[in-house]
Amino acid sequence: MSFKKTVAIIAITAAPLAYGQDAKNWEGEAELGVLMTSGNTEETNINGRLGLVHEVVDWRNIADFSSNYSESQNDTTGADQTTAEKYKAALETNYKFDESQYWFLRGTYEKDRFSGYDFESTATTGYGNRIWQRGERSFLDLSAGAGYRYNKLEVVNSDGEDVEKEAIARLAAQFNYALSENALFHQKLSTEIGLDENNVISQSETAIKANLVGNLSMKAAYRWKHVSHPPAGAESTDTETAITLLYGF
């Protein structure tokens, strides 16, 4: 079975779970950050994200879409040049065995213009456990599973191939902690270990959200990604710092 068919099955499986229930079980957040500077240095940075969660007694469905675009002026020519362009999507469905344990099925797609990949994609499944929870906003989730990675390279590698495909093991954690009624600390960690080529891709997001008024909040986030064996000419570590406005619904 091809990887595209696998991802399609994930989407088809998750869709009826999400849409077959009452809309009142949906929660979501949309965020946007725009930074523009002028004068000695002209730069534009735009961050956007849409996150959706649908939860009922037996199922939890999660969708996350994000983008990052940066443009700056070349010091020598004065021409505008793109310095970052990234698009990410993740879909996950959880079947809850009880209040803490669940089985997950997850698919991801990422297109980063400066990563050395034309695109990166994974499909994984496994076991998760909410090992700690206090109230609705504070919890710790740990999960472990296995799956498949299919990455398309921009140029052929030393073996004359333009794709990386291998079985992977996935470990992940998510920690949310309510600092107060109006502030939330958020930490996500994941690592995907290639079982054939031994390429390890690890990611982290550390963020603090503070409510401003009503459903409007401000979010400061630091994101980090490390690829142990990046494509030729690409950096192994990529970081991103963003301050955004977030609307919850």
Secondary structure, 3 states (H helix, E strand, C coil): CCHHHHHHHHHHHHHHHHHCCCHHHEEEEEEEEEEEECCCCCEEEEEEEEEEEEECCCEEEEEEEEEEEEEEECCCCCCEEEEEEEEEEEEEEEEECCCCEEEEEEEEEEEECCCCEEEEEEEEEEEEEEEEEECCCEEEEEEEEEEEEEEEECCCCCCCCCEEEEEEEEEEEEEEEECCCCEEEEEEEEEEEECCCCCEEEEEEEEEEEEEECCEEEEEEEEEEEECCCCCCCCCEEEEEEEEEEEEC
